[in-house]
Amino acid sequence: MNYTVFKPNPKGSGGLVNLRIATTKNKKTDSWEKVLFAEFLPQKSWNDATKSGSFDPTKKRAIAINIGEAGEMLYSVKKNVPFQNYHKSGDRSCWVKFIPYPRKREVGKEGDKTHWTGDVDNYAFGYSEKGGGVNIPLSSGEAEVFCLLLESYIKESMALDAKEQDKKFKNKDKPSQSNEETEEEKEEEPESEEDDENDQIPF
């Protein structure tokens, strides 16, 4: 599952965020798990003629959002409260932010006159670190789509975790085979052959 929000602006201070749910192998627990990656790219340039911007892939910053953070962000939308959390990976560290703010919504134009509604909920999603960061404004509609992705991630993560735990319990309950074998059993056992293809399987 994937969701990308592009938000360039004439000032050149915009960016994009790509959110994707991936299945990865946790080497510490030797089990599969769901991870939500947020990949931020800062804006590189602005084309005033086409009212569009380009983004800088060389400055991409990827952050893994865990299931608890996903729940906190959902809560932020439901209760209209801010959330931020500290992330550290190697020598790099940053703050991940999800901040609500009010903003008027354009509902139509009549000649040179623009009609607006009252304040509606909008959100700023991004990260900040020493020397920079990227903040992506999300409209109320974009926040709703983001929530659907967060909910899917939480459900998929919990389902996969339950499946992995069940697999471990089943393997644990399997009786271990005895190393003691009679000479007759050894003679009846066919000679094993190594399968070179199995050596290429990464798990």
VEXFIZA-387594 format. One record per atom (N, C-alpha, C, O): x, y, z; residue in three letters. Coordinates in steps of 0.05 Angstrom, whole numbers, plus 5000, padded with zeros to 4 digits. Layout:
XYZALA/...
This chain:
501749765000MET/500050005000MET/501850255000MET/503850265014MET/501050454985ASN/502750684980ASN/501050934978ASN/498850934966ASN/502051164989TYR/500651414987TYR/502651644986TYR/504351665004TYR/502551804965THR/504552024962THR/503052294961THR/501052324948THR/504152484976VAL/503052764976VAL/505252954966VAL/507352964978VAL/504653094944PHE/506453294933PHE/505553574941PHE/503253644938PHE/507353724953LYS/506653994962LYS/508954194957LYS/510254294975LYS/509454254931PRO/511354464924PRO/510054744928PRO/507654764929PRO/511654954929ASN/510555224931ASN/512555414917ASN/514855344913ASN/511555664911PRO/513255854897PRO/515755934913PRO/517756024902PRO/515655914940LYS/517955984956LYS/520155774955LYS/522455834963LYS/519555534945GLY/521555324944GLY/521955184971GLY/523855034974GLY/520055224989SER/520355105016SER/518554855020SER/518254755042SER/517454754998GLY/515654525000GLY/517054265000GLY/519454245005GLY/515554054993GLY/516753784992GLY/514653584986GLY/512353644979GLY/515453334988LEU/513553114985LEU/514052905006LEU/516252885016LEU/512052745011VAL/512352515029VAL/511052275016VAL/508852285006VAL/512552055016ASN/511551805005ASN/511251615029ASN/513251555043ASN/508851505032LEU/508251325054LEU/507751045042LEU/506051015025LEU/509250845052ARG/508850575041ARG/509050365063ARG/510750395081ARG/507350165061ILE/507449945080ILE/509049725068ILE/508449635046ILE/511049635083ALA/512849415073ALA/512949185092ALA/512349225116ALA/513548955082THR/513948715099THR/516948655100THR/518148605079THR/518148655124THR/521048615127THR/521648405147THR/519948335163THR/524048295145LYS/524948085164LYS/526448215187LYS/528448345182LYS/525548175211ASN/526948275235ASN/529148075243ASN/528447855251ASN/531648155239LYS/533847965245LYS/534147895274LYS/535047675281LYS/533348085292LYS/533548025320LYS/531647815330LYS/532347645346LYS/529147835320THR/527047645329THR/526647415309THR/525247225314THR/528047435285ASP/527747235264ASP/524847195256ASP/523946965253ASP/523447405253SER/520647395245SER/519947615226SER/521347825225SER/517847575210TRP/516847785191TRP/515147985206TRP/513647915224TRP/515248235197GLU/513648445209GLU/513048665188GLU/514448695168GLU/510848805194LYS/510049035177LYS/511449285187LYS/511649335211LYS/512349455168VAL/513649705175VAL/512449925157VAL/512049885133VAL/511750155169LEU/510850385153LEU/513150575150LEU/514150695169LEU/513950615125PHE/516150795118PHE/515051065109PHE/513251075092PHE/516151285120ALA/515551555110ALA/518051665098ALA/520051705111ALA/517951715071GLU/520251815057GLU/519752105049GLU/517852165034GLU/521452285059PHE/521152565055PHE/523152665034PHE/525552595036PHE/522252825015LEU/524052954996LEU/523553254997LEU/521253344993LEU/525653425001PRO/525253715000PRO/524853804971PRO/525653674952PRO/523654044968GLN/523254154942GLN/525954254931GLN/527554364945GLN/526354214905LYS/528854294892LYS/528454554876LYS/530254724876LYS/526154574862SER/525754814845SER/522854864841SER/521154704849SER/522155094829TRP/519455174823TRP/519255284795TRP/520855454787TRP/517255194780ASN/516855284753ASN/514355464753ASN/512055354756ASN/514655724751ASP/512455904754ASP/510455884730ASP/508155944733ASP/511555804707ALA/509855784683ALA/507855554686ALA/505455584679ALA/508655334697THR/506955104700THR/505855074728THR/504254894733THR/506755244746LYS/505855234774LYS/506454954786LYS/504754844800LYS/508854864780SER/509654594790SER/512454604801SER/513954784795SER/513154414817GLY/515754404829GLY/517154134825GLY/515753934819GLY/519754124828SER/521253874827SER/522353824855SER/522554004872SER/523253574860PHE/524153494886PHE/526853364884PHE/527653254864PHE/528353374906ASP/531153294906ASP/531453014918ASP/531452984943ASP/531752804902PRO/532052534912PRO/534652484927PRO/534852294943PRO/536652644922THR/539252614936THR/539052684965THR/540852614981THR/536952824973LYS/536652915001LYS/534252765014LYS/533152865034LYS/533652535004LYS/531452375015LYS/532052295044LYS/534352215050LYS/530052315061ARG/530252225089ARG/528052015094ARG/525752085091ARG/528851775101ALA/526851565105ALA/526651505135ALA/528651475149ALA/524251485145ILE/523651435173ILE/521751205176ILE/519751195162ILE/522251015194ALA/520450795199ALA/518650865222ALA/519550935244ALA/516050855217ILE/513950915237ILE/512950655249ILE/511950485235ILE/513150625275ASN/512150385288ASN/509150395293ASN/507950605290ASN/508150175302ILE/505250145306ILE/504150345328ILE/501950445326ILE/505850395348GLY/505050585369GLY/504850865359GLY/502951015366GLY/506750945342GLU/506651215331GLU/504251245312GLU/502951455311GLU/503651035297ALA/501351045279ALA/498851095295ALA/497051245287ALA/498550955318GLY/496250995335GLY/496151285346GLY/493951395348GLY/498451395353GLU/498551675363GLU/497651875342GLU/496352065348GLU/498451825316MET/497652005295MET/494651985289MET/493452185284MET/493551745291LEU/490751715288LEU/489251865310LEU/487252005306LEU/490351845335TYR/489151995357TYR/489352295353TYR/487552445360TYR/491552385341SER/491852675335SER/489652775317SER/488652995321SER/488952615297VAL/486752705279VAL/484052695293VAL/482452885290VAL/483552485308LYS/480952455321LYS/480552665343LYS/478352765346LYS/482652725358LYS/482452915380LYS/483553195374LYS/483353375391LYS/484753225351ASN/485853485342ASN/487953585361ASN/487953815370ASN/489853405368VAL/492053475386VAL/494653415372VAL/494753235355VAL/496853555378PRO/499453505365PRO/500853255375PRO/500353165397PRO/502653145359PHE/504252925367PHE/507052955355PHE/507353045333PHE/509052895371GLN/511852885361GLN/513352675376GLN/512852615399GLN/515352555362ASN/516952345375ASN/519752355365ASN/520352445342ASN/521652275382TYR/524552285375TYR/525352025361TYR/524751805371TYR/526852055339HIS/527951825325HIS/530951845324HIS/532052065320HIS/532351615327LYS/535251615324LYS/536051375309LYS/535251145315LYS/537751405289SER/538851195273SER/541751245267SER/542451415252SER/543451095281GLY/546351135278GLY/547151405290GLY/546451475313GLY/548451575274ASP/549251845282ASP/547152055277ASP/547452285285ASP/544951975263ARG/542852165256ARG/540552145275ARG/539751935284ARG/539352375281SER/537052385298SER/535152605288SER/536052795276SER/532652575294CYS/530652775285CYS/528152755302CYS/527752555317CYS/526352955299TRP/523752945311TRP/521652915289TRP/521653065270TRP/519952715293VAL/517752675274VAL/515352825286VAL/514752795310VAL/513952975269LYS/511753145279LYS/509153105263LYS/509153045239LYS/506953125278PHE/504353125265PHE/502653325280PHE/501653275302PHE/502253565268ILE/501153785282ILE/498553885269ILE/498653945245ILE/496353905284PRO/493854025272PRO/493954325273PRO/495054445291PRO/492654455253TYR/492354745253TYR/489954815237TYR/489254685218TYR/488555035245PRO/486155115230PRO/486855275205PRO/488755415204PRO/485155235184ARG/485555385159ARG/482955395145ARG/481355205145ARG/482455625132LYS/479955655117LYS/480055495091LYS/482155475079LYS/477755395083ARG/477555245058ARG/476155405036ARG/474055515041ARG/477355405012GLU/476055544990GLU/473855374979GLU/474155134974GLU/471455494976VAL/469155344967VAL/468155434939VAL/466255314928VAL/469355644929GLY/468455734902GLY/469256024896GLY/470056164914GLY/468956104871LYS/469656374863LYS/467256494847LYS/465856354833LYS/467056754850GLU/465056904835GLU/466357154825GLU/466557354839GLU/467257134800GLY/468857354789GLY/471557364802GLY/472957164803GLY/472257594813ASP/474757624828ASP/474457554858ASP/476357574873ASP/472057494866LYS/471557444894LYS/471757144900LYS/470556974886LYS/473257074921THR/473556794930THR/471856754955THR/471856914973THR/470356534955HIS/468756474978HIS/470156254995HIS/471156054985HIS/470156305021TRP/471556125040TRP/469556025061TRP/467656155068TRP/470155785071THR/468655685094THR/470055785120THR/472055935118THR/468955715142GLY/470355775167GLY/472755595170GLY/473455445151GLY/474055605193ASP/476455445197ASP/475855145196ASP/473955045208ASP/477554995181VAL/477354695181VAL/480054585190VAL/482054725189VAL/480054335198ASP/482454215209ASP/484354145186ASP/483654005167ASP/486854235189ASN/489054155171ASN/491254055188ASN/491254095213ASN/493253935176TYR/495453815191TYR/498153865177TYR/498253885153TYR/500253875193ALA/502953885183ALA/504353635191ALA/504553575215ALA/505353485172PHE/506753235177PHE/509553265167PHE/509953335144PHE/511553205184GLY/514253235175GLY/516253155196GLY/515653035216GLY/518753235190TYR/520853175209TYR/522753415211TYR/522853575192TYR/524153445232SER/526153655235SER/528653545249SER/528453375267SER/530853635239GLU/533453545251GLU/535353775249GLU/534753985236GLU/537653745261LYS/539653965260LYS/540454015231LYS/541453845218LYS/540054265223GLY/540754335196GLY/538554315175GLY/539054375152GLY/536154235183GLY/534054225163GLY/531654055171GLY/531353985195GLY/530053995152GLY/527653845156GLY/525653895134GLY/526154075117GLY/523453755134VAL/521353785114VAL/518653775128VAL/518153585143VAL/516953965122ASN/514253965133ASN/512253965110ASN/512354135092ASN/510453775110ILE/508453745089ILE/505653815100ILE/504653685118ILE/504354025089PRO/501654085097PRO/499653885086PRO/499753825062PRO/497853785103LEU/495753595094LEU/493053725098LEU/492453825120LEU/491453725078SER/488753825080SER/487153625096SER/488053405102SER/484753695104SER/483053515119SER/482453255104SER/482353045115SER/482153285077GLY/481653045060GLY/484152875059GLY/483852625060GLY/486452995056GLU/488952835055GLU/489452695081GLU/490452475082GLU/488752835103ALA/489052705129ALA/487252465133ALA/487952265145ALA/484852475121GLU/483052245122GLU/484252005107GLU/484051775116GLU/485452055083VAL/486651835068VAL/489051725084VAL/489451485086VAL/490551905097PHE/492851825113PHE/491851645136PHE/493251455143PHE/489551715148CYS/488451555170CYS/487751275160CYS/488251085175CYS/486651255136LEU/485950985125LEU/488450815122LEU/488450575128LEU/490650945113LEU/493150795111LEU/494250715138LEU/495250495141LEU/494050895158LEU/494950835185LEU/493350605196LEU/494550425209LEU/490750605192GLU/489050385203GLU/489750125189GLU/489849915202GLU/490250125163SER/491049885149SER/493649775159SER/493949535163SER/495549955164TYR/498149875174TYR/497949745201TYR/499149535206TYR/496349865219ILE/495949755246ILE/494749475244ILE/495649285258ILE/492649445228LYS/491249185226LYS/493048975213LYS/493248755223LYS/494449045192GLU/496248865179GLU/498548785197GLU/499448545198GLU/499648975212SER/501848925231SER/500948725253SER/502448545259SER/498648775264MET/497648595285MET/497048315275MET/497548125289MET/495948295251ALA/495248035239ALA/497847875233ALA/497947645239ALA/499848015222LEU/502347875216LEU/503747795241LEU/504947575243LEU/503747965262ASP/505047895287ASP/503747655300ASP/505047475311ASP/501047635298ALA/499647405310ALA/500347155294ALA/500746945306ALA/500647175268LYS/501346945251LYS/504146855258LYS/504646605260LYS/506047035262GLU/508846965269GLU/508946845297GLU/510446655301GLU/507446945316GLN/507446835343GLN/506346555342GLN/507346375356GLN/504146515327ASP/502946255325ASP/504946045313ASP/505045815322ASP/506446135294LYS/508445965281LYS/510545885301LYS/511445655302LYS/511446065318LYS/513446005338LYS/512445815359LYS/513945625367LYS/509945845368PHE/508845665388PHE/508545385376PHE/509045185390PHE/507745365351LYS/507445105338LYS/510144955336LYS/510344715340LYS/512245115328ASN/514944995326ASN/515944915354ASN/517444715356ASN/515245065374LYS/516145015401LYS/514944755412LYS/516144605426LYS/512344705404ASP/510944475414ASP/511644215399ASP/510843995408ASP/513044235377LYS/513743995362LYS/515743825377LYS/517643935387LYS/515243565380PRO/517143395395PRO/519743375380PRO/519743335355PRO/521943385394SER/524543365382SER/525143075375SER/524542895391SER/526343035352GLN/527042765344GLN/529542665358GLN/531442815362GLN/529442405366SER/531742295380SER/534042245361SER/533742175338SER/536442295371ASN/538842255355ASN/539641955353ASN/541341885337ASN/538441795371GLU/539141515372GLU/537641365350GLU/535141375350GLU/539041235333GLU/537741075311GLU/539040795311GLU/541340765316GLU/537440605305THR/538440325302THR/539840305275THR/539340465257THR/541540095273GLU/542940055249GLU/541039995226GLU/541540065203GLU/538839855232GLU/536839795212GLU/535540045201GLU/535140065176GLU/534940245218GLU/533640495209GLU/535540645192GLU/534740775172GLU/538140635199LYS/540140785183LYS/540340665155LYS/540740815135LYS/540240405153GLU/540440275127GLU/538040345109GLU/538340365085GLU/535640365121GLU/533240425105GLU/533040715097GLU/531640775078GLU/534440885111GLU/534241175105GLU/535741235079GLU/538041165077GLU/534441365060PRO/535741435035PRO/537941635039PRO/537841805057PRO/539841625021GLU/542141815023GLU/541142095016GLU/539742134996GLU/541842295032SER/540942575027SER/542742705007SER/545142655006SER/541542874991GLU/543043024971GLU/542643324977GLU/540443414982GLU/544843474975GLU/544743754980GLU/543443894956GLU/544043834933GLU/541644074962ASP/540244224941ASP/541544504939ASP/541144674957ASP/542944554917ASP/544344814914ASP/542445044914ASP/543045264922ASP/539944994904GLU/538045214902GLU/537245314929GLU/536745554933GLU/537045134949ASN/536245214976ASN/538245404988ASN/537545575005ASN/540745384980ASP/542845564991ASP/542345854982ASP/543446034995ASP/540745894961GLN/540346164952GLN/537946294965GLN/537546534961GLN/536346144980ILE/533946254993ILE/534846425016ILE/536246325034ILE/533946675018PRO/534946865039PRO/533646825066PRO/533946995083PRO/532046615070PHE/530846575096PHE/530446275101PHE/529446195122PHE/
